[in-house]
Amino acid sequence: MSGLVAAPSDALMRAVVIRAFGGPEVLRAEYVPRPTTAPGCTLIGVARAGVNYFDTERRASWRASELPVILGGEVAGRRLSDGRRVVGLIEAGTGGYAEYAAVPSEFAVPIPDEVSDSAALAVLVQGLTAWYLLVRAARVEAGESVVVTAAAGGVGSLAIQVAKWLGAARVIAIASTEPKRRSALELGADVALDSAPAGLTERVRLANGGAGVDLVLESVAGPIVDALLDALATGGRLVAYGQASGSSNTVSVDRLMDASIGVLGFWLTPYLADRAATRRVIETLLAAVAQRRLRVREGSSFLIAHARHAHELIGAGASVGKVTLAADEAGWAGR
């Protein structure tokens, strides 16, 4: 993807656009109309954009997307109205890979001076997902045991820490490589296990003192789900919030009834409808990062003109922490 110099007029801006579904090669930088702000919206000059796994799904084949589309639901930069540094969440999940982005005013949250743009971006989709998974969906209770799959990723690394905040007695991290498992342990997991489905049930129970676990946060899908369902204690529940493997699962009612366990699905978007509550969570997480009570993994950074490389990294399952795009002049120029 070639870089672009400054837009030729104030009515235009640079953005990364897809005009057809496909692989990372469909991401193209071009000039598009600059967004206007409706009442209740704030315009942000983007310095850095967040990249999420969902962006790669939307790029590949997301049926609800109308083309052309600008990907990206998270931005950090300066609020044009007063120049204040803010992080912004775009409800529709599009429009962030650009020079300017319009976000609901409630979701344009000031960034503490102690927090970098990349760290602030990590508390949006990933931080909100970790929080609402544990607090609203799973309703985790103090003293419970919690399993976190994809534990070195953006959501997993934060879920480990939030679970500990909320009083989880034992957090068991699941990750595919030794470096990722070490990362999870550094963030507070009590134990970290290989994610290979074979023998996973037994490894999880052994890590929990031979007992079943109370809660599983699961984002991979496929055989790992069956292994972790078998690792649940009576009354335990598994919350599914992703399908990174591309697989799906069918779970019988008989299995749930016989073991007295539950399966919940989670999607962040409905929780964002309460904007005031969501803003409070963002503010809480940013304050925790500023006070060093919450450690954010700042992952790989790419020039926005090279956004395809960020998608390739995430698509390969090789990302650790928050992946971002630098949207300064050098970023747009591709150098």
C-alpha angles and dihedrals in degrees: 000000000000122000126249130219121224117312113270094232141019089248091065136058138183118260140163106245136184118208097175134027116253146093127334090284091076090070106103132175113227143143117275134167113286112246121254122215123243120203110292094026131107127211116223128194100224119232096165134009128206123233122211135185088247089063089062091050092049091049092050103048116323104167095204094058121101113211136267096044137167109222126218134079101198131066138169124196143090125327104233094216095064108359093246117153108246142165116227134202118204110208096209091053093232136098101049102108091076146087092257132024132187115219134173107273091236088059096051098092125180114248116228113242090243093059125081122223091249093051091048091053090054093063094057115070095359096041095043091047092052091047098046092042091059102031104036108019104034096023090210116206131210112270096029126128116239131197118202119194122202083026097174094054127096096270096034095052091052095041090058091057097040090050089055091048089054093053104261107172095211132013117197115195122207118201138155102232138039094243090053091049091050089051091054092050091051089056094055108275111148093218136001124212137192112261096223105129094222107095093356094125091057094044092052094048091047090051088053094054094268094303132111119261127248101220140019123192104201130186105156107066127194124074093349089068093058091048092050095045087058089052094058122110122230105290091018123140138205119212113204115203105156148021103212091158091057089237130121133208139219116207120191123227088227090061092050093047096045092053096033091231133135140220121207129186122218133198119170100214099077090054091057091067088086095067096177092054092045092051090052091053091049090050091048093051094045091050090050091052091048090051091046092240089119121046116210122201107225103205133190119331122210134186107256090235085063096049090135089070090058090052091048091053094050093042090055091053089239100120123111119191127343117346114207142178122228107226100185122116092276089050093054092044090053096234 
